[in-house]
């Protein structure tokens, strides 16, 4: 939510910095993972796919000394082209991994911002489903009556709120991912987007305003309450997103095959229509959760988000189908549709 493009830039940067280059986390491996720095680097590099980067403990060098010799980006932690923001090695709401991906010759954060602008221009392809105007009205009425609209609100079917993990009830482990950042959390300071990379001495530092973000939401996003939560996703392009929920657990195939074990893990496609039905029908969902049993240890269940549109909650089969078709037909914002 913080910084340019309502947080999309922070998100893009996080994926490229933290998730694609674990070496960049070496300086905060101790507070975040309880792993001492040398052990952390050695563990990552001992099986490096590229032999140039493969660490051999028998050669008598420390992992960091070995890495310094082969590091393609000596001025930045890790391997990617990155800049240490003023708060490094601490993390912040605008640099949850402590670093900003930026290549020499570009402005600071320019590539991440360009990626955000590009992503904001993307529209999902048309879903393979035809739905009449009256079906759209019927589906929308069920959506509204069932209370989905409380969270999946507004033009883009999201209230942009993070819902506490214990309230939404889906698999809770992912929500805690950033909890340990509480120990090394700093103010949101970044270099000005007008600064060139590499960053000069005395470069201009900006404090990124957070005053439009609810403090409780910030705590939930970073799990600084110890539990965290999940943001209400937009429902636009839902047809292309199955399997559903953040753990991808709500999966039903075209042959009444259930769960990820019955579908993707067998190389069989997931049916968006049957999967949406399983999202809102508790009997169908039970079959999904049961089929996923062997995956519960890797935190995939398909459980939670118990907002039912089934007989037990007073809806007819016809209403359930109308809702499913309506949801799968969404490929534009609501105001654009009218
Ligand atoms: C209290 C707020 C809330 C209500 C009410 C709610 N949702 Fe959600 N919805 C969420 C959140 C939060 C998630 C993400 C949960 C996760 O992935 O763990 C979500 C996820 C989803 C997804 C999965 C999207 C995807 O790409 O995987 C669908 C579909 C969905 N909701 C539809 C509905 C429908 C239909 C209803 C009403 C029957 C409904 N929601 C009611 C908050 C809500």
Boltz pocket constraint, residues with backbone or C-beta under 6 A from the ligand:
constraints:
  - pocket:
      binder: B
      contacts: [[A, 143], [A, 146], [A, 147], [A, 148], [A, 149], [A, 150], [A, 151], [A, 152], [A, 161], [A, 163], [A, 168], [A, 170], [A, 171], [A, 230], [A, 231], [A, 232], [A, 233], [A, 234], [A, 235], [A, 238], [A, 241], [A, 243], [A, 244], [A, 245], [A, 246], [A, 247], [A, 279], [A, 280], [A, 305], [A, 307], [A, 308], [A, 309], [A, 327]]
      max_distance: 6.0
